């Protein structure tokens, strides 16, 4: 049987039948949606309303299905700003408000845009109606919204039709194709065939007035290099072979060859050739700019063998100043051009060379400035402390050797390939010529460290996440309220900080606003899809600045509570009002309704009879009239402690009822008899029985009453009190071991207490049997589908973990000695004066101070970094670029090199 269905109600079927018989139509105008009272309802033809309606609106569309002429399709569109309820049922109402049809539907929650998520919801109910012509298909056009399906259907129908206007000279439209090339019609369109014929004809013709380089095209013409503004082949080495540069020229920038663009063959020695190539062999190409300012001259030197050099310069008063001499290192400004055949070396680009081969058993303590580069250690067994590697990193990895402080000093960095852990060290004095001296290795990274704080800007928060295989915690910040929008999936429009950490399905997010410190959290609803979720809704964490409302915790507001207390007090005052005693002629049967609630005394034992409606003859006491079934319940209290009650059983007959029979309420002072409860008295035959009439089982053990039975822990699904085997899992509030462990009982894990005697310790003992032994403490996610952490103790006592080790207030010890660290430095050593980094200070220009001797006067710690001006061949007139060498001490202070 189908779970979901739609059907006409009894009232709806009657209306359609009446409309068919009378030749009229039923106007279905509205659809209602309900939540079914919290569960999926089953449609009932007798329904006149939904189980629990939550929303009603005009229909968006009412139509007949295109494929089934007796299928009626009703459509409702719910806007994104409407919601906050579940949808489990639908109902169609006509213009008179009668429920015509009802259906259930697959459960779905309709969010409201204010909740942080919204959608445009389209609902459709399909009914099979035999008299479909009796239903009016017109609806209020002012409320209609075109859905995608409707628009698609209309477009498809329009595309298939030929109901389009013809094209004219002033408007678009359908046109008829024509391949004629002589037609003068203005309503036909030319085909590609006609266009090609016209184009072929045009290609064979040129205008009679056409000229070529100002020569009439009346016959064949001949053009010279002058006619086209060109250089004839061979002129200036262009258009032919490059001429040999005269041997009298000793400068590649000789004024006689740089005044115009030209190409020359060079084979001799030149004083301004590239450094190291004073006798170049190849081709020189000059490019001359119209203006002298800026880059007015470019020279390319193509060397035999494939090397290419280039230089640029500016010309002022006939003197060339070459560009970039301080950067290229070539006084004549030449720069080598790198290409696939002339690749730069690591030294050329300031990089570390990659050393071929592997380190093997080499001792890296001996690697100094002569060993600069990148090295691979492929075998973890060779990465030993004896070979200079950091303790705890005995694994394959990469060694980097870089220049550093101290004479001949280097810095070494070792990265373990399988964990990413990094150690660094440097010299603590000048190189001793063999193996140091080295500082201790320092670990500078750890697995699971938090990524750098990153600005979010206009990033959509849905895209900030990762999957189970890429877990990496990260911190982000949003500095602008205007960027924290609902469209970018922020929980509220405020700047703040976003934390993304590993969790179920990959990750979770926590957002903290900058001013109120409101905290919001959300996680993934299934595995990370690689781009934007899927995310659960944001959940607010209540705090001082974000307190829950009464509605959030299901409580009343102060005004609601006060109103409820007053209403309750009023009702109690009415319900427990002391009324006048009944007279001898009165009957309690006539007392009914809230207007008569209260306490009534009775007229006396003689007048209080069951015939008049009292619970017993001779009733003496009080009758309480209060709320109950059908608006009234009566409770009668007799003075001997007996108590009775009854209630109205239906609509009031106008006089004295109807009432249920009085029922006596039992109490310790008014106990029922054995007969009242259908039992045998204690003195009856049951007390003397020796066997059950029907044998039974107690906890699965047969019992007929003829003998005692004994039950054990297994019978009742309990654990044995005095020991034994437990088959299956054990769940308990706590486990307590109070005796010594017994690992001698065989392979397994044993819990015990005080194995050392008097020490008060808890014991976990692993009897490894024939295995390697050890302990593993693992942390997994809720579904037990992924491991998020572990601590392992091997069978030989080694400890490893997925994460870091922390000591709060303590230290780490090795063989009874605490390990040195930044929190526990070696005693008696003041490192504040040690240099940990070097830099160059600001640049200044220093002229020679002795015109005859070329002496340069420098300040403390200053070094010469280059020439500021050139005095020709007379260096006594030179000016020099000077910068101060500065050291960073371990105490964080930068000082001049000459001061330490």
JORA-V534473 format. One record per helix or strand of 2 or more residues. SS is the DSSP state (H for helix, E for strand). FROM is the first residue (numbers start at 0). LEN is the number of residues. Records with the same first field share a line. If there is no record, write none. Layout:
BEGIN
SS: FROM-LEN + FROM-LEN
END
This chain:
BEGIN
E: 5-3 + 25-9 + 52-6 + 60-4 + 70-8 + 84-10 + 98-12 + 120-8 + 134-2 + 175-3 + 187-3 + 210-2 + 214-2 + 242-2 + 261-5 + 281-7 + 296-7 + 307-9 + 318-4 + 334-3 + 353-5 + 372-5 + 396-7 + 409-7 + 421-6 + 441-2 + 450-5 + 473-5 + 495-8 + 505-8 + 518-6 + 538-3 + 597-4 + 620-6 + 632-6 + 642-6 + 662-3 + 695-3 + 700-3 + 747-6 + 761-6 + 773-7 + 786-8 + 798-3 + 812-2 + 816-2 + 834-13 + 861-8 + 878-11 + 893-3
H: 9-13 + 35-3 + 112-3 + 131-3 + 140-3 + 147-13 + 191-12 + 234-3 + 324-4 + 363-3 + 368-3 + 379-3 + 460-3 + 467-3 + 480-3 + 557-18 + 587-3 + 593-3 + 609-3 + 628-3 + 684-4 + 742-3 + 874-3 + 896-3
END
